[in-house]
């Protein structure tokens, strides 16, 4: 596979390209100015403009540089090569030489002499116009003003180009266009083009955020991550398999080049901001860096937050990483002393982690409390290396257990499960504070789910948590000077232990008692103002309601949980994956796709590397969205991506269901090789995830096998699984399984489907209720209309069933007028070629279908037909199934010779 990291088609620039082309094709004396930061694609855009205009008008490109800016007319040297060296100081001589090059016919752009047509005046493209010397800029401005040339100016900032050219912008002679950073979707498209294959959504989103939407940096980052092995191609999908910032190689060179022209003061300020990231603006100003901060902000190397804290940080994560690597240790220590001389920035907020890392780099002493806090914050943004470093620097016994717990969390997030388990050993029993106990419990829960899926072990962990809370409470009673807020914290911890036990109950499908207890805990948490318990309680109740068909209520609860998560900032980030999954599940049932896309795009607040851990969950949800909106090819790509992402990080046990859905879609889309591989893997995989997911995974595997084998009858196991879901009260899973069976031709569960349609709040319920009534009432015309309408996106298979059932009923009725009405309804269905070819009483059979049908009528069994025609048994079954469907029959006994008489053959 080749990777085009250098040259890529323009992505996300169609509108700007069209506008620029329109501007430069106006009559001579006009043009355009394109403004953008370095690497945003100005030169690439100009290249496309030149390519599209080639052969229509002359094009000349001027390349400037900082070294030429001090040389009069230096950038024009290639166009004034014939100028006598003695005349380089003469503007008139330079003008003549330039005109001679631009207008070799001798017209000098006036339309006389050689007959130069003004409509074909040349286009002059000026790269990096901010480095154009004043004399050259004035000369070009004169040529534009005199309507001799067109011009395309490329610059980083309007304020940096000559007054003559900028004045023409304000007059409207030159139109202004800005290249904005690419969106995450556009960077995804760029990644797919550059890598030549599907890319995990979380991977492209991480790369988009790391590059700030800068296409040059994104391509360089792609190249570097492939080179270092951080970005890998696994089973048809490109994905980042670890959090990584790699500012080395070509990427590092590009970033260093962008910083090369800084003044000494600007470099000092930028280094301090990167080393202390984020740095309060007040501290930078006390250091005397007012003007440097202004310059760095204008150059888009530094960003300044709009909140009252007014924090400075490098514009993109890559900038900060490169700068920190560039600063020698001795200089770093000197800069730190300068910052401390004007007052140590507050380390209780956002900049604690970077300040602690900087202190460790300089060999300075950091308190154990700050080290543990820094490790916690590093883990929240999935910076495992920083977390392990901070935790490993803890020396005293008072914070030793807390440090071990943070180290265990870092190991877990890095995939080192055994190390995480070793570090956690005894932590719950020995931790002296409630926060450390809770963190140890949460990691144990994640380890348990990773190793065994949802299991009774969660209840055991909840009991350990309760015991630890009891121990700490007894200890506090012997110390009168105990924290007065401890009682509230103990009550909150007890609620947390109860919620964990309920989490095990919900995952197991024991909903009845769990719902009542959740309501009680939520009421108590509201009275106590316990936001953390409210967050978890609402997320769990959302899961329960989604499973029991109350999906609109689930959507509301999950929305509330996400809002609490956002308000809580760093405090609740360890719950992000837990809440996100339940939010996406609720939205997938309600079909609120705009809300789902918004939730996915918000991601983890722009923290590079975080989406490595949730990418599988995100692609799984996006795959469902595409499946439900009639985009099976896109759905298959996302399910394949989800499978690869979930192999590494599967906090909810979704891998078996993702494999099963991928197998089903692959089989439906005739991707037989992929379907067979996924089927084999899914069949061998141990069950994981919540109980409803396990039933759905089994159902979709069975459906995939049936579709792949082209079975004439749907698998009986689907009705068995639906009955299990009915008995357990899993309304949503039952609804899905019964619909899946129905879409494969099994109408035995129609009455039950109608009954639960009243309990299921999703948009599909009304549709299936209408279908079931039409079938049970044998309403052929209603079924025909149902089969031609867009009744529910993504349900093409059901629509096809409707059409076949309508025809069967109309024929069985023996009413020729009814049959004609049904066929007229079906013939209006746009894009359905088989229906459009129907003529009354004459379904189209293939030659092989006719051969198989003839042998069926003679009484041969499927195996005998396969042997006689040199076919597989599965192929014979597929031919019989399709023949029956076309003829509107369901049994071999109904296949009569008159049905085959005079039938068209394809």
Secondary structure as UniProt FT lines:
FT   HELIX           14..24
FT   TURN            28..29
FT   STRAND          31..35
FT   TURN            38..39
FT   HELIX           42..53
FT   TURN            54..56
FT   STRAND          59..63
FT   TURN            66..70
FT   TURN            72..73
FT   HELIX           74..79
FT   TURN            81..82
FT   HELIX           85..87
FT   TURN            88..89
FT   HELIX           91..102
FT   TURN            104..105
FT   TURN            108..109
FT   TURN            113..115
FT   HELIX           118..120
FT   STRAND          123..127
FT   HELIX           129..131
FT   HELIX           134..145
FT   TURN            146..147
FT   STRAND          150..155
FT   HELIX           158..160
FT   HELIX           163..171
FT   STRAND          174..178
FT   HELIX           184..195
FT   HELIX           201..211
FT   TURN            212..213
FT   HELIX           215..228
FT   STRAND          231..234
FT   TURN            235..236
FT   STRAND          237..240
FT   HELIX           249..259
FT   TURN            260..261
FT   HELIX           264..275
FT   STRAND          279..280
FT   HELIX           281..286
FT   TURN            287..288
FT   HELIX           290..298
FT   TURN            299..300
FT   STRAND          302..304
FT   TURN            308..309
FT   STRAND          311..314
FT   HELIX           317..326
FT   HELIX           329..341
FT   TURN            350..351
FT   HELIX           352..361
FT   TURN            362..363
FT   HELIX           368..380
FT   TURN            381..382
FT   HELIX           384..392
FT   HELIX           397..399
FT   HELIX           400..413
FT   TURN            414..415
FT   HELIX           417..424
FT   TURN            425..426
FT   HELIX           427..430
FT   HELIX           434..452
FT   HELIX           457..477
FT   TURN            480..481
FT   TURN            484..485
FT   HELIX           486..508
FT   HELIX           511..528
FT   HELIX           531..547
FT   TURN            548..549
FT   HELIX           551..568
FT   HELIX           569..575
FT   HELIX           576..590
FT   HELIX           593..602
FT   TURN            603..606
FT   TURN            608..609
FT   HELIX           610..612
FT   TURN            613..614
FT   HELIX           615..628
FT   TURN            629..630
FT   HELIX           632..648
FT   TURN            651..652
FT   HELIX           655..668
FT   TURN            669..670
FT   HELIX           672..684
FT   HELIX           691..709
FT   HELIX           717..728
FT   HELIX           731..743
FT   TURN            744..745
FT   TURN            748..749
FT   HELIX           750..757
FT   TURN            758..759
FT   HELIX           764..776
FT   TURN            777..778
FT   HELIX           780..788
FT   TURN            793..794
FT   HELIX           796..813
FT   HELIX           816..827
FT   TURN            830..831
FT   HELIX           833..836
FT   TURN            840..841
FT   HELIX           847..857
FT   TURN            858..859
FT   HELIX           862..869
FT   HELIX           873..887
FT   HELIX           892..894
FT   HELIX           897..900
FT   TURN            901..902
//
